[in-house]
Amino acid sequence: MSINAPISEVFTYFARPEHMADQFPENMGLNILPLEVKNGFGVGTIFRISGDFDGKRLEWDCETIEYIPHRKIVAKMIEGPFKSWTITVNFEPLEEKRTNTSIQVDYDMPMGPLGGFIDKIKLKKIAERGIENGLYRVKSLLEGTGSIPVYITLDAYREILKEKEKANLSVSETILKIIKDYQVQKVPQ
């Protein structure tokens, strides 16, 4: 997909694994939590993905195994429900403020032939549609026609996720609630 934004902005967005959650519908309850950050979210970074995938709650841990600034990010599952799972995001500058971005997920389902059959009839289409819709969401975010991505520290993001769970709100709604609560506290009595 072509995104009308400089490659540095597109790459920076994808380099933060927790931003992947923004690409999926909120009803999936997708959370991506960095567990161990290495080399500025580069090779060795470990993060946990959890969410509701077609009615089934799944969770797995991934490690960034390839990180080429402004070119490529690859992460693979190191523990989880699949036989294997790898995501590759490629970046190609088209013009000064236009970037071609592609996402490829390679995975093997558990349960042998039965898992392969379930994948072919149901999950593969859901995954492909999810990736395509996710790229459209990122495109709108980075082109300024959607929500604006916010870059925060890992500790701050963890605190927001805790508050998100307590309040049962989206990340954006949680941030707004925290700001409003702070403003109420600052008003002189």
trRosetta pair geometry for C-beta under 8 A, 3 or more apart (Angstrom, degrees):
i j d omega theta_ij theta_ji phi_ij phi_ji
1 100 7.2 159 79 -152 30 59
1 101 5.7 -27 63 63 82 83
1 102 7.2 143 11 -85 66 56
1 135 4.4 139 8 160 152 132
1 136 7.4 -136 -139 -68 158 54
1 139 6.1 -93 146 -65 132 127
2 94 6.3 -5 -132 -8 105 160
2 98 6.1 0 -173 -176 101 103
2 99 7.3 154 -153 81 54 36
2 100 5.5 -32 -94 -96 66 70
2 101 8.0 145 -101 17 19 73
3 10 5.5 130 79 -99 141 129
3 98 7.1 164 83 -154 44 55
3 99 5.1 -20 61 64 94 88
3 100 7.7 161 16 -96 74 20
3 101 5.7 14 -3 4 120 119
3 138 6.9 -52 -101 119 141 95
3 139 4.9 -140 -110 -115 90 76
3 142 5.5 30 178 80 127 135
3 143 6.6 -140 -167 -50 77 99
4 97 6.3 28 -178 134 67 92
4 98 5.5 -24 -115 -102 53 80
4 139 7.9 66 19 -163 74 87
4 142 7.8 165 69 111 56 95
4 143 5.0 62 61 -110 98 108
5 9 4.7 -92 160 79 116 129
5 10 5.4 138 89 -53 111 92
5 97 6.4 -47 -143 -175 16 75
5 98 7.5 86 33 -102 30 31
5 99 6.2 -44 74 16 70 112
5 142 4.2 -76 -24 153 159 114
5 143 6.2 -124 -45 -76 102 59
6 9 5.0 92 64 7 81 100
6 10 7.2 -157 95 -3 41 89
6 96 6.7 -33 -104 156 91 60
6 97 5.2 -46 -62 -116 71 58
6 99 6.9 64 159 -39 18 116
7 10 5.6 -58 -143 42 36 109
7 11 5.8 35 160 -19 71 109
7 70 5.0 66 139 -149 121 99
7 91 5.7 115 -151 163 101 123
7 92 7.9 -112 -107 111 125 13
7 93 4.5 -67 -43 -82 137 93
7 99 4.5 140 -89 -99 67 125
8 11 6.1 -55 -141 40 25 108
8 12 6.2 27 158 -22 61 111
8 70 6.6 -29 -85 -94 56 110
9 12 5.8 -55 -144 36 28 112
9 13 6.5 32 156 -22 62 104
9 142 6.0 137 130 -151 117 113
10 13 5.9 -54 -155 31 29 113
10 14 6.7 14 156 -5 64 109
10 91 6.1 153 105 -128 119 122
10 99 4.4 -134 8 76 157 157
10 101 5.8 -141 176 -66 134 130
10 138 7.9 80 -141 156 84 119
10 142 6.1 45 -91 -145 73 166
11 14 6.1 -65 -149 45 31 102
11 15 5.9 40 154 -35 68 108
11 69 6.5 82 162 -166 150 60
11 70 4.9 -82 -52 -94 162 49
11 73 7.9 145 -153 -31 80 115
11 91 5.4 -29 -79 -61 94 172
11 99 7.9 -135 -34 -154 79 159
12 15 5.6 -49 -142 25 29 118
12 16 7.5 22 161 -13 58 98
12 151 7.8 -36 156 -86 113 139
13 16 6.9 -71 -172 31 30 99
13 19 5.6 -159 176 154 72 167
13 138 6.7 136 131 -154 144 108
13 141 7.4 137 -143 106 148 128
13 142 6.2 -89 -35 -79 160 118
13 149 5.8 146 -122 10 102 174
14 19 6.8 -120 -103 78 29 130
14 20 8.0 61 -141 -71 65 80
14 73 6.0 -175 131 24 111 145
14 89 5.2 -150 179 132 146 160
14 91 7.6 -171 39 -61 146 119
14 101 7.5 174 -46 -148 146 132
14 138 7.8 29 -70 -144 91 148
15 40 7.9 -5 162 136 131 87
15 41 5.1 107 158 103 90 135
15 42 8.0 -18 -159 -75 108 59
15 67 7.6 77 -131 -148 96 110
15 73 6.4 -171 -101 -81 60 146
16 19 4.7 81 86 -13 98 110
16 41 6.0 -76 -94 -122 49 163
16 151 7.1 -161 -54 -121 157 88
17 20 5.9 -27 -176 -2 56 114
17 32 5.2 -132 137 154 89 128
17 34 6.0 131 51 -75 115 87
17 41 7.0 -171 -13 -156 85 112
17 45 7.0 -179 -19 130 128 129
17 47 4.2 -164 100 5 158 173
17 62 7.5 178 -142 76 146 123
17 64 7.6 -132 -61 -59 122 110
17 75 7.2 72 -106 -63 121 164
18 21 6.1 -28 -180 9 58 113
18 32 4.6 -177 -115 89 47 96
18 33 6.7 49 -97 -94 104 30
18 34 6.3 -73 -41 -23 104 91
18 47 7.3 -142 -58 -149 68 139
18 157 6.2 56 136 -179 179 149
19 22 5.4 -35 -170 17 61 118
19 23 7.6 66 141 -25 69 95
19 32 7.8 -57 32 66 28 137
19 149 6.4 11 -124 -137 121 130
20 23 5.7 -49 -168 20 48 118
20 24 7.6 27 149 -10 70 104
20 30 7.5 -98 115 147 84 133
20 32 5.1 70 56 -26 103 162
20 49 7.5 -41 90 -109 137 113
20 134 7.7 5 -161 -162 67 138
21 24 6.4 -69 -160 36 41 102
21 30 4.5 -176 -133 110 81 100
21 31 6.0 18 -104 -116 143 24
21 32 4.8 -155 -41 8 102 98
21 51 7.9 174 -123 -74 90 128
21 171 7.7 99 107 -22 130 140
22 137 6.5 -172 137 136 81 128
22 138 7.4 105 101 -83 109 74
22 141 6.8 49 143 -69 137 155
22 147 7.6 -130 -156 71 123 126
22 149 7.1 -87 -37 -102 175 96
23 130 7.9 87 129 166 98 80
23 133 7.5 129 169 104 78 73
23 134 3.0 44 170 -150 113 100
23 135 7.4 34 -148 -44 120 34
23 137 5.1 164 -132 65 53 130
23 138 5.9 -11 -98 -44 102 98
24 28 4.9 -47 143 42 123 148
24 30 4.7 63 67 3 137 150
24 51 7.1 17 105 -152 156 163
24 130 6.0 8 -115 -163 95 107
24 133 7.8 83 -116 95 47 111
24 134 6.0 -13 -64 -89 61 107
25 28 5.4 108 72 -10 76 98
25 133 7.6 -5 -42 126 89 145
26 29 7.4 48 170 -68 52 44
26 170 5.7 -51 -131 -100 134 115
27 52 7.3 -77 141 71 65 129
28 51 4.7 18 154 179 95 123
28 52 5.2 -160 -157 59 48 80
28 53 7.0 37 -147 -79 104 50
29 50 7.9 -44 119 119 92 82
29 51 5.4 163 83 -140 68 70
29 52 5.1 63 37 -1 108 104
30 49 7.3 -20 -162 -165 92 85
30 50 7.4 162 -147 87 47 45
30 51 3.7 -7 -97 -91 65 138
30 52 7.9 -108 -59 28 63 63
31 48 7.7 5 110 104 93 91
31 49 7.5 161 85 -152 53 39
31 50 5.2 -7 56 60 96 91
31 51 6.6 168 16 -68 60 80
31 161 6.6 91 -146 -142 123 124
32 47 5.7 30 178 159 88 126
32 48 7.1 175 -149 84 46 48
32 49 5.3 -7 -104 -101 84 70
33 47 6.2 171 84 -160 38 81
33 48 5.0 -9 57 54 93 96
33 50 8.0 -2 7 13 105 103
33 158 7.2 76 -149 -103 108 81
33 161 6.6 33 -97 -93 112 176
34 37 5.3 29 167 -65 135 94
34 41 7.4 -77 -112 -111 141 90
34 45 6.5 -46 -141 -176 106 106
34 46 7.5 111 -163 84 61 48
34 47 4.7 -46 -101 -99 49 99
34 154 5.6 -80 72 -129 128 117
34 157 7.8 61 27 82 103 141
35 46 4.7 -49 64 103 107 97
35 47 5.9 171 4 -105 81 33
35 48 5.8 76 -43 -20 116 96
35 61 7.0 -20 5 -136 149 111
36 44 7.5 -77 117 146 107 81
36 45 6.6 -175 96 -148 65 45
36 46 4.4 31 44 39 99 103
37 40 7.6 14 167 -125 106 10
37 41 5.9 -37 -148 -78 99 57
37 45 5.3 7 -131 -122 47 99
37 154 6.1 -132 -24 -64 141 153
38 41 7.9 110 61 -96 47 10
38 42 6.2 -87 104 68 76 73
38 43 6.7 -63 101 92 119 48
38 44 3.4 -36 67 94 157 113
38 45 5.1 -146 34 -63 79 60
38 64 7.8 -158 57 55 100 114
39 42 3.3 -62 104 53 114 117
39 43 5.8 14 44 46 148 68
39 44 6.2 97 9 42 109 112
39 45 7.3 -108 51 -42 82 94
39 67 7.1 152 105 70 127 153
41 45 5.1 23 -153 -74 44 161
41 64 7.1 96 163 -22 60 163
41 67 7.7 163 114 -131 66 147
42 45 6.4 132 62 -20 26 110
42 64 6.3 -157 161 112 28 142
42 67 4.0 -169 -149 87 77 162
43 64 5.6 -131 -109 111 32 95
43 65 6.5 40 -134 -154 87 20
43 66 6.8 21 -92 -96 101 17
43 67 5.0 -139 -43 15 73 113
44 63 6.8 -25 -142 -168 22 103
44 64 6.6 -29 34 66 29 90
45 63 7.0 153 80 -154 45 57
45 64 4.4 30 49 13 94 121
46 61 6.2 8 -176 -179 101 106
46 62 7.0 168 -151 86 56 44
46 63 5.1 -23 -97 -97 76 78
46 64 7.9 -126 -66 7 36 74
46 78 7.1 -51 -129 27 106 143
47 61 7.2 169 89 -152 31 64
47 62 5.6 -17 63 60 78 92
47 64 8.0 51 4 -33 104 91
47 75 7.6 -26 41 -154 107 151
48 59 6.5 4 -179 -172 103 95
48 60 7.3 177 -150 93 64 29
48 61 5.2 -34 -97 -97 73 72
48 62 7.7 163 -94 17 24 74
49 58 7.9 0 113 112 92 92
49 59 6.9 175 91 -147 53 49
49 60 5.6 -8 57 60 95 76
49 61 7.8 174 17 -90 71 23
49 62 6.4 38 -10 -8 109 116
49 80 8.0 10 57 -106 97 150
50 57 7.2 12 -175 -176 93 87
50 58 6.9 -168 -140 96 55 49
50 59 3.9 -1 -102 -105 96 91
50 60 7.9 156 -77 16 61 47
51 57 7.5 -158 110 -141 23 59
51 58 6.7 -13 61 58 62 81
52 55 6.8 22 180 -90 98 12
52 56 7.2 144 -158 67 59 29
52 57 5.7 -33 -98 -90 65 64
53 56 5.5 -35 70 67 79 84
53 57 7.8 132 20 -110 74 15
53 58 5.1 -7 14 11 123 122
53 123 7.8 35 160 -131 116 104
53 126 7.7 120 -171 124 85 140
54 122 7.1 105 -154 154 168 118
54 123 7.0 -119 5 -101 150 78
54 126 6.0 -36 -59 -140 123 173
58 80 7.4 60 174 -171 96 108
58 81 5.5 -90 -144 16 104 144
59 80 6.8 -141 109 -125 47 97
59 81 7.8 98 55 -20 46 107
60 77 5.0 -24 160 -136 133 113
60 79 6.4 -176 -156 95 72 53
60 80 2.4 16 -120 -104 108 147
60 81 6.1 -107 -67 13 114 74
60 82 6.9 -7 -91 12 160 94
60 85 6.6 63 121 48 162 150
61 77 7.0 104 77 -156 48 64
61 78 5.3 -52 102 59 97 92
61 79 4.6 22 41 50 110 94
61 80 6.3 -175 24 -48 57 101
62 75 4.5 53 161 158 124 116
62 76 6.3 169 -149 87 84 23
62 77 5.5 -52 -94 -93 76 44
62 78 6.5 138 -127 2 22 85
62 85 7.5 -86 -95 99 105 108
62 87 7.6 -7 -145 21 152 109
63 75 6.4 176 86 -153 29 81
63 76 6.3 -20 57 59 78 73
63 78 4.9 52 -10 -37 109 129
64 67 5.6 36 159 -55 124 114
64 73 6.6 -49 -141 -168 109 92
64 74 7.2 116 -160 81 62 48
64 75 4.9 -45 -95 -93 53 90
65 74 5.3 -55 65 102 88 99
65 75 6.5 138 7 -118 80 33
65 76 5.4 10 -11 7 135 104
66 72 6.1 -22 127 120 114 109
66 73 6.9 164 93 -154 73 28
66 74 3.8 31 44 36 107 112
67 72 7.6 -160 -134 98 20 67
67 73 5.7 22 -112 -117 67 74
67 74 7.7 -127 -56 32 51 66
68 71 4.0 -41 110 66 112 117
68 72 4.5 32 43 47 109 88
68 73 7.7 -144 34 -64 62 47
70 91 5.9 -114 -179 96 43 137
70 93 7.5 1 176 -42 110 106
71 90 7.2 -30 165 -150 54 67
71 91 5.8 -134 -126 59 13 93
72 88 6.9 -19 -161 -168 100 90
72 89 7.0 156 -151 84 50 56
72 90 5.4 -11 -101 -109 84 65
72 91 6.9 -148 -61 21 42 81
73 88 7.5 163 85 -153 50 45
73 89 4.8 1 55 54 95 103
74 86 6.6 1 -172 -176 96 102
74 87 7.1 174 -148 88 50 51
74 88 4.8 -6 -104 -105 88 78
74 89 7.8 -166 -73 24 46 62
75 86 7.1 174 90 -151 43 58
75 87 5.4 -1 56 54 88 94
76 84 7.3 -32 -163 -170 107 85
76 85 6.7 143 -160 87 60 57
76 86 4.4 -19 -103 -101 86 84
76 87 7.8 -177 -82 20 42 61
77 80 4.8 -85 -165 34 125 125
77 82 5.8 109 42 55 168 112
77 84 6.6 168 50 -164 111 40
77 85 3.7 58 -16 54 127 102
77 86 7.3 -106 5 -62 77 50
77 107 7.9 59 -4 -118 133 99
80 85 6.7 -39 76 22 134 137
81 110 6.3 -96 167 -9 71 129
82 85 4.3 95 62 -43 151 107
82 107 5.1 -65 -158 -166 151 108
82 108 6.2 124 174 69 96 56
82 109 6.5 -69 -133 -109 81 33
82 110 6.5 -148 -134 -33 30 84
83 107 7.8 127 53 176 76 68
83 108 3.8 -48 62 95 118 111
83 109 6.8 26 3 82 101 15
83 110 5.8 150 -45 -82 80 59
84 106 7.4 -17 116 120 107 89
84 107 6.2 -170 94 -142 63 49
84 108 4.8 48 36 23 87 103
85 105 7.2 -12 -164 -173 80 96
85 106 7.6 166 -148 90 34 54
85 107 4.3 13 -106 -110 71 103
85 108 7.9 -125 -59 30 58 58
86 105 7.2 165 85 -153 47 51
86 106 4.9 -5 58 58 97 96
86 107 7.2 -178 23 -72 57 63
87 103 6.8 -15 -168 -167 98 93
87 104 7.2 159 -154 84 50 48
87 105 4.9 -16 -101 -102 79 80
88 103 7.3 156 83 -155 52 45
88 104 4.8 -8 57 58 99 97
88 105 7.9 -174 21 -77 66 36
88 106 7.7 27 -2 0 105 101
89 101 6.8 -7 -173 -169 93 95
89 102 7.2 171 -151 86 49 47
89 103 5.3 -12 -102 -102 78 75
90 101 7.1 163 84 -152 56 46
90 102 4.9 -1 53 54 101 94
90 104 7.8 26 -5 2 104 104
91 99 5.9 -20 -161 -176 92 118
91 100 7.3 142 -161 79 41 57
91 101 5.7 -7 -104 -103 68 77
92 99 6.9 145 72 -165 44 66
92 100 4.3 -15 62 60 101 106
92 101 7.8 -167 25 -69 70 38
93 96 7.9 22 -174 -99 116 20
93 98 7.5 101 -168 82 59 59
93 99 5.9 -42 -107 -107 49 76
93 100 7.9 -131 -53 19 2 79
94 98 4.3 -59 68 108 110 104
94 99 6.3 -174 7 -98 90 18
94 100 5.4 97 -49 -27 111 94
95 98 4.2 42 42 34 95 110
101 135 6.7 178 95 -138 109 108
101 138 7.4 -79 90 104 156 140
103 131 5.2 -152 89 -161 123 114
103 134 7.3 -25 31 87 162 124
103 135 6.5 -156 8 -68 118 109
105 127 6.4 -111 70 173 138 125
105 131 6.7 -152 0 -77 115 136
108 115 7.9 68 162 117 65 132
109 115 3.3 -169 120 161 112 112
109 116 6.0 -178 50 -66 118 45
109 118 6.7 -169 174 66 165 102
109 119 4.7 -152 -26 -50 142 126
109 123 7.3 121 -84 58 132 154
110 115 5.2 173 82 -86 37 156
111 114 4.5 -71 146 75 113 102
111 115 3.5 134 62 -43 93 101
111 118 7.5 32 78 15 139 128
112 115 6.1 117 50 20 28 100
112 116 7.2 -55 142 -3 38 102
113 116 5.4 -56 -148 39 36 114
113 117 6.2 39 154 -23 69 104
114 117 5.7 -53 -149 34 31 113
114 118 6.4 31 153 -17 65 104
115 118 5.8 -52 -146 37 32 110
115 119 6.2 37 153 -22 64 107
116 119 5.5 -54 -148 35 30 116
116 120 6.4 29 156 -20 65 105
117 120 5.9 -55 -148 34 30 109
117 121 6.4 9 162 -4 65 110
118 121 6.4 -68 -144 45 26 97
118 122 5.9 -38 179 37 65 112
118 123 6.3 46 132 -7 82 113
119 122 7.3 -95 -133 57 12 69
119 123 4.7 -55 -127 56 54 115
119 124 5.3 72 165 -41 76 95
120 124 6.0 9 -113 4 29 134
122 125 6.8 -88 -172 36 24 102
122 126 6.5 9 156 -12 67 115
123 126 5.5 -61 -148 40 37 112
123 127 5.9 36 157 -21 73 107
124 127 5.8 -56 -147 37 29 110
124 128 6.3 27 156 -18 65 106
125 128 5.8 -53 -144 37 30 110
125 129 6.2 28 157 -16 64 108
126 129 5.9 -59 -148 40 27 109
126 130 6.1 31 152 -23 63 110
127 130 5.5 -56 -146 36 29 115
127 131 6.4 28 157 -19 65 103
128 131 6.0 -54 -149 34 30 108
128 132 6.4 26 155 -14 64 108
129 132 5.8 -57 -147 40 31 110
129 133 6.1 28 156 -15 67 110
130 133 5.9 -57 -142 41 27 107
130 134 6.0 33 155 -25 63 109
131 134 5.5 -54 -147 35 28 117
131 135 6.6 30 155 -20 63 101
132 135 5.9 -52 -152 32 31 109
132 136 6.8 30 150 -16 63 103
133 136 5.6 -54 -153 36 37 113
133 137 6.5 40 148 -22 67 102
134 137 5.5 -51 -150 32 35 113
134 138 6.5 32 153 -16 66 103
135 138 5.7 -51 -146 38 35 110
135 139 6.2 43 151 -25 65 104
136 139 5.4 -49 -147 33 32 118
136 140 6.5 29 155 -16 64 103
137 140 6.0 -57 -151 37 30 106
137 141 6.3 33 150 -21 65 106
137 146 6.5 124 -164 -137 60 171
138 141 5.4 -52 -147 35 34 115
138 142 6.1 16 162 -6 69 110
139 142 6.5 -66 -143 45 23 97
139 143 5.8 8 164 -6 63 119
140 143 6.1 -61 -131 48 26 102
140 145 4.5 -83 -153 78 81 93
140 146 3.3 85 124 -30 102 117
141 146 4.5 -55 -71 74 51 120
141 147 5.9 -21 -113 67 90 67
141 148 7.1 139 -162 -112 79 22
141 149 5.6 63 171 -38 126 96
142 149 7.6 1 -77 -2 70 121
143 146 7.7 70 56 9 79 88
144 148 7.7 17 -121 -91 61 87
147 172 6.5 -91 -142 -89 146 142
150 175 7.3 109 36 -116 164 165
152 156 4.4 -101 160 88 118 129
152 157 5.3 147 87 -57 110 85
152 160 7.5 78 83 -13 158 139
153 156 4.5 93 58 8 84 104
153 157 6.9 -149 93 -7 43 87
154 157 5.7 -55 -147 36 31 112
154 158 6.5 34 154 -22 65 103
155 158 5.7 -52 -150 32 31 112
155 159 6.7 31 152 -18 63 104
156 159 5.7 -55 -153 35 34 112
156 160 6.5 35 149 -20 66 104
157 160 5.5 -51 -149 35 35 113
157 161 6.4 37 152 -20 66 103
158 161 5.7 -53 -150 35 32 112
158 162 6.6 37 150 -22 64 101
159 162 5.6 -49 -152 31 35 114
159 163 6.5 30 152 -13 66 105
160 163 5.7 -57 -150 41 33 109
160 164 6.1 43 148 -29 66 105
160 171 6.3 54 147 -148 122 86
160 174 5.6 121 -170 116 84 131
160 175 6.4 1 -136 -74 126 80
160 178 7.3 -79 -112 -27 83 150
161 164 5.2 -46 -143 30 33 120
161 165 6.6 35 157 -19 63 100
161 171 7.6 -21 -87 -104 63 97
162 165 6.1 -56 -157 33 29 109
162 166 6.6 27 149 -17 64 107
163 166 5.6 -55 -147 37 36 113
163 167 5.9 13 162 -2 71 113
163 174 5.1 132 106 -164 105 118
163 177 7.4 -170 156 83 125 122
163 178 6.4 49 143 -68 169 111
164 167 6.5 -69 -140 49 22 95
164 168 7.9 86 163 -85 53 11
164 169 5.9 -112 -142 68 64 74
164 170 7.2 -37 -143 156 110 14
164 171 5.8 -24 -97 -91 140 56
164 174 4.4 -68 -85 -59 75 155
165 168 7.3 18 -173 -71 28 51
167 173 7.6 -150 117 116 129 105
167 174 6.0 153 55 -105 135 88
167 177 6.2 160 -147 72 170 173
169 173 3.8 -122 175 95 118 121
169 174 4.8 156 86 -59 117 76
169 177 6.5 127 38 -15 170 139
170 173 4.6 92 51 10 80 103
170 174 6.8 -139 93 -8 40 87
171 174 5.6 -56 -149 35 30 114
171 175 6.5 31 154 -20 65 103
172 175 5.9 -52 -150 33 32 110
172 176 6.5 30 152 -15 64 106
173 176 5.7 -55 -149 39 33 112
173 177 6.3 38 151 -23 66 105
174 177 5.6 -53 -147 35 32 113
174 178 6.4 33 154 -20 65 103
175 178 5.8 -52 -149 34 31 112
175 179 6.5 31 152 -18 64 106
176 179 5.7 -56 -149 37 32 111
176 180 6.2 29 155 -17 67 108
177 180 5.8 -56 -144 39 30 109
177 181 6.1 31 156 -20 66 107
178 181 5.8 -54 -144 37 27 111
178 182 6.3 29 154 -20 62 107
179 182 5.7 -57 -151 35 29 112
179 183 6.4 29 152 -21 65 106
180 183 5.6 -53 -147 34 33 112
180 184 6.5 35 153 -21 65 103
181 184 5.8 -52 -151 32 32 112
181 185 6.6 32 151 -19 63 106
182 185 5.7 -56 -153 35 33 112
182 186 6.4 27 152 -18 66 110
183 186 5.8 -59 -147 38 32 110
183 187 6.8 47 153 -39 64 95
184 187 6.0 -40 -155 9 33 115
